[in-house]
Amino acid sequence: MHTANSIPLMKVTSSQIAAIGHDAASETLAIQFFHKGGPGNVYHYSNFSAAEYTAFAGAESIGRHFKQHIKPHAEKHPYQNMGVPSAAPANEVAAEQQEQAA
């Protein structure tokens, strides 16, 4: 069972999406959207293959790819609002830990 924190997130450059992540074992895509200028809720999308994630993560526009290839296909990729994670995205935590160790 996934929670809002169970899939590590990677920050992305997008005006609408703060971070994305993927769990290949369960084929679950995690997307954290912006809310009021800061990171908001994480949504988990089912039936999302590693190949689909690679295409999404490498898209020229993450937001456009989401609107064209994920959002309109709720029957293929049902989603669930997982709420707001209790901690910063994993790569932010790692960067903070590296700064503190230096």
PyMOL commands that set and color helices and strands:
alter all, ss='L'
color gray80, all
select helices_A, chain A and resi 50-57+62-69+90-101
alter helices_A, ss='H'
color red, helices_A
select strands_A, chain A and resi 10-11+17-23+28-35+38-45+79-83
alter strands_A, ss='S'
color yellow, strands_A
deselect
rebuild
show_as cartoon
